[in-house]
Amino acid sequence: MKKLIATLALLLMAPAWVSAQGADPRYRGQEYIFIGEGSFRSSDGGLHGITHVGGGGEVLLVKGFGVGAELGAMGRPGYGVGVFSMDPSYHFRRASSKTKLSPFVEGGYTRTFGQSDFPDIHFNFGGGIHYWAFKRVGLRLEFRDHVHHVSPIFASGHTYHYWGLRIGLAFR
């Protein structure tokens, strides 16, 4: 767990180091915080609401491609877990003086930890848009789906989706 937290802290600080290296006005990374509301369908067919809060960071590499990680908590009262995700991403365009909008898609590995009866999640996918209202602060709107497939060898063979709409602030 300590290695996970140290790795996430380094990843969150990396955008500041990268952008400080040159005089290029383009930003090489960003951090964000969010809160989201969504739901999941349980094995009994019931639809349950969940809340997802957290934060993350991303390093923008080349031609719109980036890599990032986030750490958060997901659940409902009396039932929740920690969530760690590592994702490659693609930004369709970077915000500039002409446009303040920057749409993106992402997806990758997700791991849950904490409560033992909450299933481990294997991957996630989603997308959204940044609206850079100020030079270094923007609004982040996003849809994210965390997916877990239970192997038929060990259990029911069901696929569970934990989806949510998220809103947050992005910093660069």
N, C-alpha and C positions, 0 to 999 in steps of 0.2 A: 504494500500500500504506500510506503514511504517513497519507493521508486516511482510509482505512478504519479504522486503529487509533485515530486521533484521534476519529472519529465514534463508535466503539464506547466509548471512554473517557468521552466526554461523556454518552452514553446510560446508561452504568453509574452515573454520578454523579448523573444527573437525579432518581432517586427520593429521594435524600438531600436535595436542594434543595427538592423539592416538599413533602415531609413536614415540613420545618423551617419552612414558611411560616405555619402556623396551629396552633391548639390542638386541632384535630379529632383525636380518638384513632384515627381510621381511617388506615391506611397507604396512601400513594399510589403506592408502588412497592416493588420487591423486586429483589434480586440473587440469583444462584444459581451453584453449581458442581456438576458431575456427572461420573460415569463410567458408561459403558454397554457392554453386550455385545450383539451381533447378528450378522447375516449378510447376504450378498447372493448372488444367483444370477448367475454369469458367462454369457457368450455361449455357452460350451461346455456349459452345463447344470449345471456343478458348483456346489455350495453351499460358500461360503467364510465363515469367521468373521471378524468385524471388531470392533475396540474403538473407542469414541468417547469422548473426554474434552474438557471445556471448561467454559465459564461464560458467563453472560449477565446481562442486566438487563431490567426491564420497568417501564413507567409505567402505572399503572391510571388510566384516564381517567374514564369515567362509566358507571354502571349495569352494572358487570361487564366492560366492554370495556377492553382495554389494547393496548399496542404495545410490542414489545421487540426485542432483537437478541442474538445470541450468537456467540461465536468459539470454535473448537475444532479438534481434529485427529481424523481418522478413518482407520482402515486396519488392516493386519496387518503382521507383521514383513517389512520390505523393500518395502512397498507402502502408501503412505498420502498423505494430502493435508490441507491446512487447509480448514476449512469455516466459512463466514460465513452467517448466516441473519437475516432480518428478518421478523417475524411479527406480525400482529394476533392477539389472543386474546380469549377470553371466559371469565370466571370465574363459575360458576353461583351461588356464594355466597361472601361473604367470611367468613373465620374470625372468630369472636367469642367472648365468654366462655361462650356456650351450646354452641358447636360449634368444634372445632379443625380440622375438615376443610374444605378448599376445592378442589373439583374444577374442572378447566379443560380447554379445547380450544384448539388453535392450529394455524396453518398459514400458509405464505407462501413468500417467495422464498428460495432458497438458492444460494450460489455456492461452488464449490470452487477452490482455488488450490494451486500447488505442482507435484507430479509431473504431467508432461504426458500420460501414457497413462491416467490416471484420468479418467473422463468428468466434464464439468461437470454439476452437478445443478441442475435448474430449479426445483423446489418441494419443500416438505415439509408434512407434516400429522401430527397426533398429539394426545395428551391425557394427562392424569394427575391426580394429586391431591397437594395439600400437606397435611401434618399438622403443625400449628403446636404443637409440644411445649412451647415456651417463648414468651415475649412477642415476641421478635425473631428466633428461630431455629426453623426447621422442617425436616422431612424432605420431599424431593421425589421422587415416584415417577412415571415417565413412559414412554410408548411413543412412538417417533418413527419415521416412515418418510420417507426422502429419496428422491425419484423423479427419474429421468432418462429422457427419451424420445429415442432416436436417430432422427432424421428418415430416412425411407426414401429421400429424395433423395440423402443423403450416405452412408448406410450401410445396415445391416440392417433398420431400422425397429423395433428392439427397445425395450422399456421395462425399465429396471433399477430394482429397489427395494433400498435400503440401509436396512434396518430394525434397530431395537434397543430393548432395554429399558434404561432409565437410572435410576440412583439418585443422589441428591445432597442437598446442604444448601441451604436458602433462607434469606435474611437480609432483614429489613425494618427 
